Amino acid sequence: MPLFGMGGTRLQPVFVGNVAEACVRALADPSSRGKVYELGGPRIYTYRELVRLVRERVAGWALMVPCSFLVWEILAAMMALHPEPPLTRDQVMLMKPDDTR
């Protein structure tokens, strides 16, 4: 299972049900108009930790292989020729910095 970089990017996933509830509340509250809400779950994980959690629940076991961002960028550039690329340059770019709120 290839990892973006060394898998150290920090992410703060949020439960989709909580996002939906926040949207409903914001839409129902006129004072929320024009405000920005940053939503994040209660825990910060590294990308490697998240892949490990998914692997344990879905695949049982799979080797995690670090793959440099340069390789991902080259793959994304080649896939850009496809009408519906499975990986884009933007996805690679989003995996480089930490994404925590």
Jmol script that loads the backbone (N, CA, C; Angstrom):
load data "model"
ATOM      1  N   MET A   1       0.852  -1.153   0.000  1.00  0.00           N
ATOM      2  CA  MET A   1       0.000   0.000   0.000  1.00  0.00           C
ATOM      3  C   MET A   1       0.907   1.228   0.000  1.00  0.00           C
ATOM      4  N   PRO A   2       0.928   1.981  -1.084  1.00  0.00           N
ATOM      5  CA  PRO A   2       1.828   3.138  -1.151  1.00  0.00           C
ATOM      6  C   PRO A   2       1.342   4.286  -0.266  1.00  0.00           C
ATOM      7  N   LEU A   3       2.313   4.957   0.350  1.00  0.00           N
ATOM      8  CA  LEU A   3       2.020   6.120   1.193  1.00  0.00           C
ATOM      9  C   LEU A   3       2.486   7.387   0.499  1.00  0.00           C
ATOM     10  N   PHE A   4       1.758   8.465   0.721  1.00  0.00           N
ATOM     11  CA  PHE A   4       2.234   9.764   0.264  1.00  0.00           C
ATOM     12  C   PHE A   4       3.421  10.147   1.135  1.00  0.00           C
ATOM     13  N   GLY A   5       4.571  10.358   0.518  1.00  0.00           N
ATOM     14  CA  GLY A   5       5.770  10.702   1.274  1.00  0.00           C
ATOM     15  C   GLY A   5       6.066   9.620   2.290  1.00  0.00           C
ATOM     16  N   MET A   6       6.451  10.020   3.480  1.00  0.00           N
ATOM     17  CA  MET A   6       6.744   9.075   4.560  1.00  0.00           C
ATOM     18  C   MET A   6       5.494   8.792   5.392  1.00  0.00           C
ATOM     19  N   GLY A   7       4.358   9.375   5.011  1.00  0.00           N
ATOM     20  CA  GLY A   7       3.112   9.159   5.749  1.00  0.00           C
ATOM     21  C   GLY A   7       2.980  10.058   6.958  1.00  0.00           C
ATOM     22  N   GLY A   8       3.774  11.099   7.025  1.00  0.00           N
ATOM     23  CA  GLY A   8       3.784  11.972   8.196  1.00  0.00           C
ATOM     24  C   GLY A   8       2.821  13.142   8.158  1.00  0.00           C
ATOM     25  N   THR A   9       2.155  13.359   7.028  1.00  0.00           N
ATOM     26  CA  THR A   9       1.196  14.458   6.944  1.00  0.00           C
ATOM     27  C   THR A   9       0.131  14.275   8.013  1.00  0.00           C
ATOM     28  N   ARG A  10      -0.146  15.334   8.759  1.00  0.00           N
ATOM     29  CA  ARG A  10      -1.129  15.262   9.845  1.00  0.00           C
ATOM     30  C   ARG A  10      -2.508  15.665   9.327  1.00  0.00           C
ATOM     31  N   LEU A  11      -3.488  14.856   9.657  1.00  0.00           N
ATOM     32  CA  LEU A  11      -4.865  15.066   9.204  1.00  0.00           C
ATOM     33  C   LEU A  11      -5.807  14.983  10.400  1.00  0.00           C
ATOM     34  N   GLN A  12      -6.929  15.689  10.296  1.00  0.00           N
ATOM     35  CA  GLN A  12      -7.914  15.703  11.373  1.00  0.00           C
ATOM     36  C   GLN A  12      -9.279  15.361  10.794  1.00  0.00           C
ATOM     37  N   PRO A  13      -9.526  14.070  10.534  1.00  0.00           N
ATOM     38  CA  PRO A  13     -10.789  13.686   9.902  1.00  0.00           C
ATOM     39  C   PRO A  13     -11.985  13.968  10.808  1.00  0.00           C
ATOM     40  N   VAL A  14     -13.108  14.215  10.162  1.00  0.00           N
ATOM     41  CA  VAL A  14     -14.337  14.517  10.884  1.00  0.00           C
ATOM     42  C   VAL A  14     -15.442  13.589  10.385  1.00  0.00           C
ATOM     43  N   PHE A  15     -16.309  13.170  11.284  1.00  0.00           N
ATOM     44  CA  PHE A  15     -17.430  12.304  10.937  1.00  0.00           C
ATOM     45  C   PHE A  15     -18.426  13.073  10.074  1.00  0.00           C
ATOM     46  N   VAL A  16     -18.826  12.495   8.954  1.00  0.00           N
ATOM     47  CA  VAL A  16     -19.707  13.175   8.003  1.00  0.00           C
ATOM     48  C   VAL A  16     -21.037  13.563   8.644  1.00  0.00           C
ATOM     49  N   GLY A  17     -21.523  12.770   9.580  1.00  0.00           N
ATOM     50  CA  GLY A  17     -22.766  13.108  10.273  1.00  0.00           C
ATOM     51  C   GLY A  17     -22.637  14.393  11.068  1.00  0.00           C
ATOM     52  N   ASN A  18     -21.455  14.625  11.659  1.00  0.00           N
ATOM     53  CA  ASN A  18     -21.220  15.875  12.387  1.00  0.00           C
ATOM     54  C   ASN A  18     -21.158  17.068  11.446  1.00  0.00           C
ATOM     55  N   VAL A  19     -20.583  16.864  10.264  1.00  0.00           N
ATOM     56  CA  VAL A  19     -20.539  17.942   9.266  1.00  0.00           C
ATOM     57  C   VAL A  19     -21.954  18.281   8.810  1.00  0.00           C
ATOM     58  N   ALA A  20     -22.761  17.259   8.562  1.00  0.00           N
ATOM     59  CA  ALA A  20     -24.150  17.489   8.142  1.00  0.00           C
ATOM     60  C   ALA A  20     -24.916  18.251   9.223  1.00  0.00           C
ATOM     61  N   GLU A  21     -24.729  17.865  10.468  1.00  0.00           N
ATOM     62  CA  GLU A  21     -25.417  18.550  11.563  1.00  0.00           C
ATOM     63  C   GLU A  21     -24.972  20.008  11.659  1.00  0.00           C
ATOM     64  N   ALA A  22     -23.679  20.259  11.500  1.00  0.00           N
ATOM     65  CA  ALA A  22     -23.179  21.633  11.535  1.00  0.00           C
ATOM     66  C   ALA A  22     -23.778  22.461  10.399  1.00  0.00           C
ATOM     67  N   CYS A  23     -23.931  21.864   9.226  1.00  0.00           N
ATOM     68  CA  CYS A  23     -24.537  22.565   8.082  1.00  0.00           C
ATOM     69  C   CYS A  23     -25.990  22.912   8.370  1.00  0.00           C
ATOM     70  N   VAL A  24     -26.726  21.961   8.902  1.00  0.00           N
ATOM     71  CA  VAL A  24     -28.141  22.195   9.212  1.00  0.00           C
ATOM     72  C   VAL A  24     -28.279  23.323  10.234  1.00  0.00           C
ATOM     73  N   ARG A  25     -27.452  23.284  11.272  1.00  0.00           N
ATOM     74  CA  ARG A  25     -27.503  24.329  12.303  1.00  0.00           C
ATOM     75  C   ARG A  25     -27.145  25.699  11.735  1.00  0.00           C
ATOM     76  N   ALA A  26     -26.114  25.737  10.896  1.00  0.00           N
ATOM     77  CA  ALA A  26     -25.704  27.021  10.306  1.00  0.00           C
ATOM     78  C   ALA A  26     -26.786  27.570   9.390  1.00  0.00           C
ATOM     79  N   LEU A  27     -27.421  26.707   8.616  1.00  0.00           N
ATOM     80  CA  LEU A  27     -28.497  27.165   7.720  1.00  0.00           C
ATOM     81  C   LEU A  27     -29.713  27.658   8.489  1.00  0.00           C
ATOM     82  N   ALA A  28     -29.945  27.089   9.658  1.00  0.00           N
ATOM     83  CA  ALA A  28     -31.110  27.477  10.463  1.00  0.00           C
ATOM     84  C   ALA A  28     -30.858  28.741  11.286  1.00  0.00           C
ATOM     85  N   ASP A  29     -29.620  29.156  11.413  1.00  0.00           N
ATOM     86  CA  ASP A  29     -29.268  30.305  12.248  1.00  0.00           C
ATOM     87  C   ASP A  29     -28.870  31.496  11.381  1.00  0.00           C
ATOM     88  N   PRO A  30     -29.739  32.502  11.298  1.00  0.00           N
ATOM     89  CA  PRO A  30     -29.433  33.668  10.453  1.00  0.00           C
ATOM     90  C   PRO A  30     -28.126  34.370  10.842  1.00  0.00           C
ATOM     91  N   SER A  31     -27.713  34.275  12.099  1.00  0.00           N
ATOM     92  CA  SER A  31     -26.474  34.953  12.511  1.00  0.00           C
ATOM     93  C   SER A  31     -25.222  34.264  11.957  1.00  0.00           C
ATOM     94  N   SER A  32     -25.386  33.084  11.373  1.00  0.00           N
ATOM     95  CA  SER A  32     -24.225  32.384  10.817  1.00  0.00           C
ATOM     96  C   SER A  32     -23.885  32.858   9.405  1.00  0.00           C
ATOM     97  N   ARG A  33     -24.740  33.673   8.837  1.00  0.00           N
ATOM     98  CA  ARG A  33     -24.535  34.163   7.460  1.00  0.00           C
ATOM     99  C   ARG A  33     -23.176  34.857   7.330  1.00  0.00           C
ATOM    100  N   GLY A  34     -22.409  34.429   6.346  1.00  0.00           N
ATOM    101  CA  GLY A  34     -21.109  35.032   6.067  1.00  0.00           C
ATOM    102  C   GLY A  34     -19.976  34.530   6.952  1.00  0.00           C
ATOM    103  N   LYS A  35     -20.277  33.682   7.912  1.00  0.00           N
ATOM    104  CA  LYS A  35     -19.236  33.165   8.800  1.00  0.00           C
ATOM    105  C   LYS A  35     -18.588  31.922   8.190  1.00  0.00           C
ATOM    106  N   VAL A  36     -17.374  31.658   8.613  1.00  0.00           N
ATOM    107  CA  VAL A  36     -16.633  30.484   8.179  1.00  0.00           C
ATOM    108  C   VAL A  36     -16.487  29.564   9.385  1.00  0.00           C
ATOM    109  N   TYR A  37     -16.793  28.293   9.194  1.00  0.00           N
ATOM    110  CA  TYR A  37     -16.658  27.307  10.241  1.00  0.00           C
ATOM    111  C   TYR A  37     -15.653  26.256   9.795  1.00  0.00           C
ATOM    112  N   GLU A  38     -14.614  26.071  10.583  1.00  0.00           N
ATOM    113  CA  GLU A  38     -13.624  25.042  10.294  1.00  0.00           C
ATOM    114  C   GLU A  38     -13.974  23.826  11.131  1.00  0.00           C
ATOM    115  N   LEU A  39     -14.221  22.728  10.469  1.00  0.00           N
ATOM    116  CA  LEU A  39     -14.659  21.516  11.151  1.00  0.00           C
ATOM    117  C   LEU A  39     -13.552  20.466  11.140  1.00  0.00           C
ATOM    118  N   GLY A  40     -13.329  19.890  12.291  1.00  0.00           N
ATOM    119  CA  GLY A  40     -12.340  18.828  12.408  1.00  0.00           C
ATOM    120  C   GLY A  40     -12.743  17.890  13.518  1.00  0.00           C
ATOM    121  N   GLY A  41     -12.336  16.668  13.395  1.00  0.00           N
ATOM    122  CA  GLY A  41     -12.653  15.679  14.415  1.00  0.00           C
ATOM    123  C   GLY A  41     -11.850  15.900  15.680  1.00  0.00           C
ATOM    124  N   PRO A  42     -12.093  15.083  16.685  1.00  0.00           N
ATOM    125  CA  PRO A  42     -11.449  15.276  17.980  1.00  0.00           C
ATOM    126  C   PRO A  42      -9.981  14.845  18.040  1.00  0.00           C
ATOM    127  N   ARG A  43      -9.513  14.124  17.026  1.00  0.00           N
ATOM    128  CA  ARG A  43      -8.152  13.592  17.076  1.00  0.00           C
ATOM    129  C   ARG A  43      -7.391  13.880  15.795  1.00  0.00           C
ATOM    130  N   ILE A  44      -6.117  14.131  15.939  1.00  0.00           N
ATOM    131  CA  ILE A  44      -5.222  14.335  14.804  1.00  0.00           C
ATOM    132  C   ILE A  44      -4.432  13.046  14.585  1.00  0.00           C
ATOM    133  N   TYR A  45      -4.391  12.595  13.338  1.00  0.00           N
ATOM    134  CA  TYR A  45      -3.667  11.381  12.954  1.00  0.00           C
ATOM    135  C   TYR A  45      -2.618  11.745  11.910  1.00  0.00           C
ATOM    136  N   THR A  46      -1.593  10.913  11.809  1.00  0.00           N
ATOM    137  CA  THR A  46      -0.725  11.026  10.639  1.00  0.00           C
ATOM    138  C   THR A  46      -1.390  10.208   9.529  1.00  0.00           C
ATOM    139  N   TYR A  47      -1.007  10.488   8.310  1.00  0.00           N
ATOM    140  CA  TYR A  47      -1.552   9.732   7.184  1.00  0.00           C
ATOM    141  C   TYR A  47      -1.241   8.239   7.359  1.00  0.00           C
ATOM    142  N   ARG A  48      -0.045   7.939   7.842  1.00  0.00           N
ATOM    143  CA  ARG A  48       0.353   6.550   8.072  1.00  0.00           C
ATOM    144  C   ARG A  48      -0.588   5.876   9.077  1.00  0.00           C
ATOM    145  N   GLU A  49      -0.952   6.578  10.153  1.00  0.00           N
ATOM    146  CA  GLU A  49      -1.862   6.018  11.157  1.00  0.00           C
ATOM    147  C   GLU A  49      -3.241   5.732  10.557  1.00  0.00           C
ATOM    148  N   LEU A  50      -3.734   6.658   9.725  1.00  0.00           N
ATOM    149  CA  LEU A  50      -5.040   6.449   9.099  1.00  0.00           C
ATOM    150  C   LEU A  50      -5.022   5.266   8.147  1.00  0.00           C
ATOM    151  N   VAL A  51      -3.966   5.161   7.356  1.00  0.00           N
ATOM    152  CA  VAL A  51      -3.852   4.023   6.437  1.00  0.00           C
ATOM    153  C   VAL A  51      -3.787   2.723   7.237  1.00  0.00           C
ATOM    154  N   ARG A  52      -3.057   2.739   8.349  1.00  0.00           N
ATOM    155  CA  ARG A  52      -2.962   1.546   9.194  1.00  0.00           C
ATOM    156  C   ARG A  52      -4.341   1.158   9.742  1.00  0.00           C
ATOM    157  N   LEU A  53      -5.117   2.137  10.201  1.00  0.00           N
ATOM    158  CA  LEU A  53      -6.465   1.855  10.720  1.00  0.00           C
ATOM    159  C   LEU A  53      -7.357   1.241   9.642  1.00  0.00           C
ATOM    160  N   VAL A  54      -7.321   1.812   8.452  1.00  0.00           N
ATOM    161  CA  VAL A  54      -8.138   1.289   7.347  1.00  0.00           C
ATOM    162  C   VAL A  54      -7.661  -0.107   6.975  1.00  0.00           C
ATOM    163  N   ARG A  55      -6.365  -0.260   6.888  1.00  0.00           N
ATOM    164  CA  ARG A  55      -5.787  -1.565   6.532  1.00  0.00           C
ATOM    165  C   ARG A  55      -6.219  -2.641   7.513  1.00  0.00           C
ATOM    166  N   GLU A  56      -6.177  -2.345   8.799  1.00  0.00           N
ATOM    167  CA  GLU A  56      -6.553  -3.333   9.812  1.00  0.00           C
ATOM    168  C   GLU A  56      -8.020  -3.728   9.713  1.00  0.00           C
ATOM    169  N   ARG A  57      -8.872  -2.784   9.355  1.00  0.00           N
ATOM    170  CA  ARG A  57     -10.305  -3.061   9.313  1.00  0.00           C
ATOM    171  C   ARG A  57     -10.772  -3.647   7.986  1.00  0.00           C
ATOM    172  N   VAL A  58     -10.042  -3.348   6.914  1.00  0.00           N
ATOM    173  CA  VAL A  58     -10.478  -3.795   5.591  1.00  0.00           C
ATOM    174  C   VAL A  58      -9.611  -4.935   5.050  1.00  0.00           C
ATOM    175  N   ALA A  59      -8.330  -4.721   5.035  1.00  0.00           N
ATOM    176  CA  ALA A  59      -7.439  -5.671   4.369  1.00  0.00           C
ATOM    177  C   ALA A  59      -6.791  -6.654   5.330  1.00  0.00           C
ATOM    178  N   GLY A  60      -6.807  -6.348   6.598  1.00  0.00           N
ATOM    179  CA  GLY A  60      -6.135  -7.219   7.552  1.00  0.00           C
ATOM    180  C   GLY A  60      -4.656  -6.916   7.640  1.00  0.00           C
ATOM    181  N   TRP A  61      -3.939  -7.078   6.546  1.00  0.00           N
ATOM    182  CA  TRP A  61      -2.514  -6.784   6.537  1.00  0.00           C
ATOM    183  C   TRP A  61      -2.092  -6.409   5.122  1.00  0.00           C
ATOM    184  N   ALA A  62      -1.303  -5.381   5.023  1.00  0.00           N
ATOM    185  CA  ALA A  62      -0.704  -4.975   3.744  1.00  0.00           C
ATOM    186  C   ALA A  62       0.542  -4.168   4.066  1.00  0.00           C
ATOM    187  N   LEU A  63       1.562  -4.358   3.282  1.00  0.00           N
ATOM    188  CA  LEU A  63       2.807  -3.627   3.462  1.00  0.00           C
ATOM    189  C   LEU A  63       2.587  -2.163   3.091  1.00  0.00           C
ATOM    190  N   MET A  64       3.017  -1.253   3.967  1.00  0.00           N
ATOM    191  CA  MET A  64       2.933   0.174   3.656  1.00  0.00           C
ATOM    192  C   MET A  64       4.300   0.614   3.127  1.00  0.00           C
ATOM    193  N   VAL A  65       4.305   1.189   1.938  1.00  0.00           N
ATOM    194  CA  VAL A  65       5.553   1.563   1.283  1.00  0.00           C
ATOM    195  C   VAL A  65       5.587   3.076   1.080  1.00  0.00           C
ATOM    196  N   PRO A  66       6.526   3.766   1.756  1.00  0.00           N
ATOM    197  CA  PRO A  66       6.657   5.200   1.527  1.00  0.00           C
ATOM    198  C   PRO A  66       7.016   5.471   0.072  1.00  0.00           C
ATOM    199  N   CYS A  67       6.418   6.491  -0.490  1.00  0.00           N
ATOM    200  CA  CYS A  67       6.643   6.849  -1.894  1.00  0.00           C
ATOM    201  C   CYS A  67       6.788   8.372  -1.963  1.00  0.00           C
ATOM    202  N   SER A  68       7.901   8.844  -2.478  1.00  0.00           N
ATOM    203  CA  SER A  68       8.182  10.282  -2.462  1.00  0.00           C
ATOM    204  C   SER A  68       7.116  11.074  -3.219  1.00  0.00           C
ATOM    205  N   PHE A  69       6.952  12.304  -2.800  1.00  0.00           N
ATOM    206  CA  PHE A  69       5.977  13.172  -3.463  1.00  0.00           C
ATOM    207  C   PHE A  69       6.356  13.405  -4.922  1.00  0.00           C
ATOM    208  N   LEU A  70       7.639  13.382  -5.233  1.00  0.00           N
ATOM    209  CA  LEU A  70       8.061  13.539  -6.631  1.00  0.00           C
ATOM    210  C   LEU A  70       7.475  12.421  -7.486  1.00  0.00           C
ATOM    211  N   VAL A  71       7.514  11.196  -6.990  1.00  0.00           N
ATOM    212  CA  VAL A  71       6.937  10.065  -7.730  1.00  0.00           C
ATOM    213  C   VAL A  71       5.434  10.276  -7.898  1.00  0.00           C
ATOM    214  N   TRP A  72       4.745  10.693  -6.823  1.00  0.00           N
ATOM    215  CA  TRP A  72       3.297  10.950  -6.917  1.00  0.00           C
ATOM    216  C   TRP A  72       3.002  12.051  -7.934  1.00  0.00           C
ATOM    217  N   GLU A  73       3.841  13.092  -7.943  1.00  0.00           N
ATOM    218  CA  GLU A  73       3.637  14.192  -8.896  1.00  0.00           C
ATOM    219  C   GLU A  73       3.798  13.709 -10.335  1.00  0.00           C
ATOM    220  N   ILE A  74       4.776  12.870 -10.574  1.00  0.00           N
ATOM    221  CA  ILE A  74       4.979  12.320 -11.925  1.00  0.00           C
ATOM    222  C   ILE A  74       3.791  11.445 -12.321  1.00  0.00           C
ATOM    223  N   LEU A  75       3.345  10.582 -11.405  1.00  0.00           N
ATOM    224  CA  LEU A  75       2.175   9.735 -11.688  1.00  0.00           C
ATOM    225  C   LEU A  75       0.937  10.584 -11.978  1.00  0.00           C
ATOM    226  N   ALA A  76       0.721  11.617 -11.180  1.00  0.00           N
ATOM    227  CA  ALA A  76      -0.443  12.478 -11.383  1.00  0.00           C
ATOM    228  C   ALA A  76      -0.353  13.206 -12.728  1.00  0.00           C
ATOM    229  N   ALA A  77       0.841  13.625 -13.112  1.00  0.00           N
ATOM    230  CA  ALA A  77       1.019  14.298 -14.407  1.00  0.00           C
ATOM    231  C   ALA A  77       0.690  13.340 -15.546  1.00  0.00           C
ATOM    232  N   MET A  78       1.118  12.091 -15.432  1.00  0.00           N
ATOM    233  CA  MET A  78       0.807  11.107 -16.482  1.00  0.00           C
ATOM    234  C   MET A  78      -0.695  10.798 -16.499  1.00  0.00           C
ATOM    235  N   MET A  79      -1.294  10.700 -15.336  1.00  0.00           N
ATOM    236  CA  MET A  79      -2.726  10.382 -15.260  1.00  0.00           C
ATOM    237  C   MET A  79      -3.602  11.540 -15.737  1.00  0.00           C
ATOM    238  N   ALA A  80      -3.040  12.742 -15.779  1.00  0.00           N
ATOM    239  CA  ALA A  80      -3.801  13.900 -16.251  1.00  0.00           C
ATOM    240  C   ALA A  80      -4.229  13.726 -17.707  1.00  0.00           C
ATOM    241  N   LEU A  81      -3.577  12.837 -18.425  1.00  0.00           N
ATOM    242  CA  LEU A  81      -3.941  12.569 -19.819  1.00  0.00           C
ATOM    243  C   LEU A  81      -5.227  11.747 -19.916  1.00  0.00           C
ATOM    244  N   HIS A  82      -5.602  11.118 -18.838  1.00  0.00           N
ATOM    245  CA  HIS A  82      -6.809  10.288 -18.794  1.00  0.00           C
ATOM    246  C   HIS A  82      -8.030  11.189 -18.602  1.00  0.00           C
ATOM    247  N   PRO A  83      -9.159  10.904 -19.249  1.00  0.00           N
ATOM    248  CA  PRO A  83     -10.349  11.755 -19.095  1.00  0.00           C
ATOM    249  C   PRO A  83     -10.883  11.813 -17.658  1.00  0.00           C
ATOM    250  N   GLU A  84     -10.731  10.737 -16.899  1.00  0.00           N
ATOM    251  CA  GLU A  84     -11.157  10.709 -15.496  1.00  0.00           C
ATOM    252  C   GLU A  84     -10.015  10.137 -14.661  1.00  0.00           C
ATOM    253  N   PRO A  85      -9.005  10.959 -14.390  1.00  0.00           N
ATOM    254  CA  PRO A  85      -7.822  10.435 -13.705  1.00  0.00           C
ATOM    255  C   PRO A  85      -8.125   9.983 -12.277  1.00  0.00           C
ATOM    256  N   PRO A  86      -7.581   8.834 -11.875  1.00  0.00           N
ATOM    257  CA  PRO A  86      -7.784   8.361 -10.509  1.00  0.00           C
ATOM    258  C   PRO A  86      -6.961   9.138  -9.480  1.00  0.00           C
ATOM    259  N   LEU A  87      -5.995   9.913  -9.952  1.00  0.00           N
ATOM    260  CA  LEU A  87      -5.154  10.740  -9.096  1.00  0.00           C
ATOM    261  C   LEU A  87      -4.862  12.031  -9.841  1.00  0.00           C
ATOM    262  N   THR A  88      -4.986  13.155  -9.144  1.00  0.00           N
ATOM    263  CA  THR A  88      -4.720  14.447  -9.784  1.00  0.00           C
ATOM    264  C   THR A  88      -3.570  15.166  -9.076  1.00  0.00           C
ATOM    265  N   ARG A  89      -3.025  16.153  -9.753  1.00  0.00           N
ATOM    266  CA  ARG A  89      -1.963  16.970  -9.162  1.00  0.00           C
ATOM    267  C   ARG A  89      -2.462  17.678  -7.906  1.00  0.00           C
ATOM    268  N   ASP A  90      -3.712  18.110  -7.938  1.00  0.00           N
ATOM    269  CA  ASP A  90      -4.281  18.787  -6.767  1.00  0.00           C
ATOM    270  C   ASP A  90      -4.350  17.858  -5.557  1.00  0.00           C
ATOM    271  N   GLN A  91      -4.688  16.590  -5.781  1.00  0.00           N
ATOM    272  CA  GLN A  91      -4.728  15.637  -4.671  1.00  0.00           C
ATOM    273  C   GLN A  91      -3.342  15.461  -4.052  1.00  0.00           C
ATOM    274  N   VAL A  92      -2.337  15.389  -4.895  1.00  0.00           N
ATOM    275  CA  VAL A  92      -0.969  15.258  -4.394  1.00  0.00           C
ATOM    276  C   VAL A  92      -0.589  16.513  -3.615  1.00  0.00           C
ATOM    277  N   MET A  93      -0.917  17.680  -4.160  1.00  0.00           N
ATOM    278  CA  MET A  93      -0.604  18.949  -3.500  1.00  0.00           C
ATOM    279  C   MET A  93      -1.272  19.032  -2.119  1.00  0.00           C
ATOM    280  N   LEU A  94      -2.520  18.541  -2.021  1.00  0.00           N
ATOM    281  CA  LEU A  94      -3.250  18.598  -0.754  1.00  0.00           C
ATOM    282  C   LEU A  94      -2.676  17.659   0.302  1.00  0.00           C
ATOM    283  N   MET A  95      -1.922  16.647  -0.104  1.00  0.00           N
ATOM    284  CA  MET A  95      -1.361  15.700   0.851  1.00  0.00           C
ATOM    285  C   MET A  95      -0.009  16.147   1.420  1.00  0.00           C
ATOM    286  N   LYS A  96       0.539  17.232   0.902  1.00  0.00           N
ATOM    287  CA  LYS A  96       1.850  17.676   1.389  1.00  0.00           C
ATOM    288  C   LYS A  96       1.776  18.402   2.743  1.00  0.00           C
ATOM    289  N   PRO A  97       0.963  19.439   2.886  1.00  0.00           N
ATOM    290  CA  PRO A  97       0.937  20.130   4.184  1.00  0.00           C
ATOM    291  C   PRO A  97      -0.019  19.442   5.163  1.00  0.00           C
ATOM    292  N   ASP A  98       0.222  19.687   6.447  1.00  0.00           N
ATOM    293  CA  ASP A  98      -0.722  19.195   7.454  1.00  0.00           C
ATOM    294  C   ASP A  98      -2.064  19.853   7.232  1.00  0.00           C
ATOM    295  N   ASP A  99      -3.141  19.125   7.523  1.00  0.00           N
ATOM    296  CA  ASP A  99      -4.494  19.654   7.371  1.00  0.00           C
ATOM    297  C   ASP A  99      -5.253  19.422   8.678  1.00  0.00           C
ATOM    298  N   THR A 100      -4.981  20.307   9.623  1.00  0.00           N
ATOM    299  CA  THR A 100      -5.643  20.229  10.921  1.00  0.00           C
ATOM    300  C   THR A 100      -6.269  21.575  11.222  1.00  0.00           C
ATOM    301  N   ARG A 101      -7.357  21.567  11.938  1.00  0.00           N
ATOM    302  CA  ARG A 101      -8.070  22.808  12.266  1.00  0.00           C
ATOM    303  C   ARG A 101      -8.125  22.967  13.752  1.00  0.00           C
TER     304      ARG A 101
END
end "model"
wireframe off; spacefill off
backbone 0.3
color backbone group
